[in-house]
């Protein structure tokens, strides 16, 4: 099994920055895609960003130009640098990893952006 541990969430003022981290551990053979999703109260879970094993990235339209996803394959970690944060970014952020064809999810971490 693969376990995901997230860190870096918290409170921040509008216009500020946060960096989320997610560490994968367990019986890891090969990790494919790594990404971040978020869910605000009363809304569907949406893709924030994804990065594939070769380094190709994809972002949700609402975060393009503000967020950057990266990964460290040697450490089995994925990061999300969030800049120019807006109140609309307030949500629970979830780490997602694909390992040998199976999806794994983190516990979620709260990000709150105040006006």
Secondary structure, 3 states (H helix, E strand, C coil): CEEEEEECCEEEECCCCEEEEEEEEECCCCEEEEEEEEECCCCCCEEEEEECCCCCEEECHHHCCCEEEEEECCCCEEEEEECCCCHHHCEEEEEEEEECCEEEECCCEEEEEEC
